[in-house]
Amino acid sequence: MPRRAPAPPSRWRCLLADTIRLLLVDDHEMVRTGLRMFFELQHDMEVVGEAGTGEQALALVRALRPDIVLLDLVLPGMTGVATARRLGEAHPDVKVVVLTSFSGQDSVLPAVRAGVAGYLLKDVGPTELADALRTVHRGGAQLHPQVAAAVMHSVTDAAPDSLTVREREVLRLIARGMSNRLIARELVLSEKTVKAHVSAVLSKLGVADRTQAALHAVREGMIDQES
């Protein structure tokens, strides 16, 4: 049966408008317990449920409407990639972040194509994990550096010269995990203008979402250019 987090969130956390509601999906109870204990210490995060299978995750998302599903790829029955794809189709407003031990192209690329908003490895530090989820919640994309390095040569080729100077600037900021609001602030533009630039970038690169665009930026060395 699907399992909800046993302890209700504290009263003060419920009153925070920007609390990030998390659903943990991992077939190891000890992993879920450790993650829940850590996230419940964060002032802006609340674990609303836990699941050990993809099927349980789908049921809980329908019932609990979390902001982010933190998803392992290796699950009994339905795979993590299949779960991410079905979540994206049924609940496009819910962001999926992969947390796994696998960084190979055969694991990363299917997850990216399934529309995940982030891909992190289980060796990520606690602070980095929490910050990554905050970035995703704000609308950014988050990729573990090792993951980006593993797939940079497998991202679909595009014509970067077709991007305008402004679009290349927007792409570099997308690769840094910035939301449209933060990009607008950085470039002194309106959010509406940034949204138009992001749409143009995705179209010209032939990618479906910000995560794939970020992967392309890594492949083209655009992150290094920004530093």
N, C-alpha and C positions, 0 to 999 in steps of 0.2 A: 504494500500500500504506500502511496506517496506520503512523505513525512514533512511536516511543518517544523520549523524551529521551535523547540519546546518552551523556551522562555519568551514571554512577550516583551517588546521593546520598552525601554524606560519612557516615562511620561514626557520628559523634556525632549527626547529625541523625536517623538511623534509630533511635537509642535513645530519642528523645523520644516519649513516649506521645501528646502532643497535636499532633504534626506534622500539618499540613493538607496532604493529598495533592491535587494539582491536575492537571487535564487541560486543556490549552490548545487551543481550537478556533477557528482563523482561517485563511482561505485564503491569507493573505500570510505567507510564511516569515519575512520580516524582522520582522514584528510578533511572531510567536511567539518568534523568537530574542531580541528585546529583552525581552519579558515573562519568558522563562525565565531570562535572565541576572539580571534584577532579583529574581525570586522566589527564586532559589537563594542570594541574599545574605541572605534572611530566615531567622532562626534557627529559625522554627517552620513553614516551608513547604518543600514538596518537589514539583517538577514530575515527575510520573510518566509523562507522555506528551503527545504533540502530534498534532493531526489537522487536515487541511485541508478536510474535508467532513463533513456530518452523518452519512453512512453510516460513515465511519471512526470518528467519535466514538462511535457506538453500539457498534461492535465493540470499541473500546478500553475503554469503560466496563465491558462484560461481562468483559473480561480483567483489567483493572487495578483496578477498584473504587475510583476516586478519591472523595474527600470532596466536592469541588466541581468542576464543569465551568465554565470561563470561556469563554463562547460569543459569537462574533460572529453577528449576525443575517443578514448577507449572505454566503451560501455557495453554491458551485456545486451544482446538483442539489437535494437536499433543503434547504429553507430553515431558517434558525435557529429560527424559531417551531415548525416541524414537528419539528425535532430536539429542542427543549425538551419538546414535548408527548410525544413517544415516550419520551424519557428518563424523564419523570415517571411514565408508565404502567408502564414496564419496571423502573425503578430508583427508587422513591419515596424511598429513603434517600439518594440522591445529589442534592445541591443544585446548581441551575443559576443562574449569575449571568451576565447579558448584559453584554457590553462592546462598545459600538457607537458609531457617529458619529451615529445617527439618534434624535431626541428627539420626533418628531411623534406625534400620537395614533394614526395608522394603523400605527405601528411598536410603540409602547409597549403599547397595550391588548391586542393579540393575544398579546404576550409575557406580560403579566400573567395573562391568562386561561389561558395554557398552564402556569401554575404556577411561574414563575421566582421565586427567592428574592431576587433583586436585579436592578436595572437601572441600569447606570452608563454614562457617556459617556467616549469616549476622550480627552477633555481633562482627565480627573480626574488629580490629582497622584499620584505613586507612593506616598507615605505614605497618602493617603486611600484608594487602591485596596487596599493591604495591610490597612488597618484595616477596610475594608468587608468583605473576605473573612473576616477574623477574626470580625466581627459575625455574618455569615451562618453561619459554622461553629458559633457558639455557639447558633444557633437563631433569630437575629433576621432582620429584613428590611432591605434597604438600597436606597434610591432616590436617584438624583442629584436635587438640588433643581430643576434645570431640567426634569427629567422629571416631577416631581411637579406643577410649575406648569403644564406643558403638558396634563396630563390631569385636573386637579382638577375641571373642569367636566363631565367625561365619565364619572365614576364613577357607578355605579348609585345612584339616590336611595334613602335609607333614613330611618328615623325616629329621629334621635339622641336624642329625648326619651324613647325607650323604654329607654335604657340607664340603669342605676343610677349613682349617684355613683361607686361603686367601679369599675364597669365602664368608665366614662369615664376614670378614672385609669389603668386597665390599658391602654386604647386609646391614650392619650397616650404611655405608655411603650413600647408596641409600635411606635408611629410613630417613636420615637427609636432604634429598632433593638435594643431590649433583649430578651434571651432570658427564658424563664420564670424561670430561676434568679435573674437580675439583678432582674427585676420583684419576685420574692418578697422579695429582700433590701431593695429600695427601699421596699416597702410593709409590710414586717415581716409577711409571710404565708408559709404553707407553699407549696411548689411545687405540691402537689395542688390547693390552693385557687386558685392562679393559673391552673392549667390549666383548671379549671372556669370561671373568669371569662373566659378567652380563648375557650373554646368558646361561651359565652353571647354574647360580643361578635360573633363571626363569624356566629352564627345570627341574631341580631337585625339585623345590618347586611345580611344576605343575601349575604355574600361567602364565597369558598371558602378563603382562606388569609390569612396575616398581611400579605403584601404588599398585597393589596387593602384590607385593613383600614387599613393605614398610609396608603394613598392617600385613603381616606375621611377619615381624621383631618386630612390636609393640606387637603382640600376644605372641611372644617368649621372650619378655623382653630384646631384643637386644639393644634397644635404651638406656635403663637404664644402661646396661653394658658399653656402650660407654661413658657415662657421668661420 
